[in-house]
């Protein structure tokens, strides 16, 4: 028996002995972490199993076969990956396991009203006061901020140096008087995004990831992990906040009697092909991330994911036909198709807009000339800003 076959047998045996759908989800994740299956590629002293990429995929495939969650977080858990890469030993000891067990709720505090496409231009300040930083500013387009325990914060700690060099990165506690969250209502009626106002909020110096002034480096790595996770998920456009997952397009075709329609069959094949190619791209990006580089391939995967969810929404509408003109509980397939088409624009913003991904791909993958940055080497405090 080969080592891969032995591993597959070990995982199957473990799942058969421990998988219980009635178990508390947090308790289940704790068991997965203890077994080393949550982050199989990671070192053993970080809850991993030190498996190769091929072996880790075997573990994930076995978990997927029985519908068991929790494996493969070394690809998909943005928070834990960023913390492992840049967090101090003390911070990892305090938070890493909780992140892997989903006992902490997280959000991203990056974009600002005047710094969305150019995150190096953030104006939120963090000023050292004893062993804490005092944070003031505003963030926007923040998902899940209302219930978050921590936010991954990009803030300016030194305005006297050029914009990329004066940033620092923190795990900011969200449950404090200086943090105010306001929801932003979307066209779908949901509120995935929020505005976050920071007024004399405080974050311990021990919660900094990397060194002071290294925030841009940490951010680039975190963005790469986020884009790999977004590109890897490929849920489709129709994923509602109420827990209903993406629509099974093949089942939808059968229910509407469209299996013999050559155009619909072509569209299904196109979506399937896009998902397959994107899965391979994200495997390449993940391999580069594991070698310590922030792969621009993650942008390719994220952009492809955006195209996939837009295409999925379009195909849903084509399948249901005239019902796509209707919405509401009396027309569930039309309602889902409408939601998918509208919600697809959410994916074109999250994790960096489609336009930003195209810039990264053009400059870093295709070698095209960079856009001019006249303020790149100017001290941030000397850059002229709109009021």
Secondary structure, DSSP 8 states (H G I E B T S, - for coil): --HHHHHHHHHHHHHHHH--TTS-HHHHHHHHHHHT-TBTTS-GGGTB----HHHHHHHHHHHHHTT-----HHHH-HHHHHHHHH--HHHHHHHHHHHHTT-S-EEEE--BTTBSS-GGG---EEEEETTEEEEEEEE-S-TT-TT-SEEEEEEES-TTSBGGGSEEEEEEE-SSTTEEEEEE--TTS---EEEEEEEEEEEEGGGEESSTT-HHHHHHHHHHHHHHHHHHH---S---TTS-----HHHHHHHTT-TT-HHHHHHHHHHHHHHHHHHHHHHHHHHHHHTT---THHHHHHHHHHHHHHHHHHHHHHHHGGGGG--SGGGHHHHHHHHHHHHHHHHTTTTS-HHHHHHHIIIIIS-------TTTTSBGGGS----
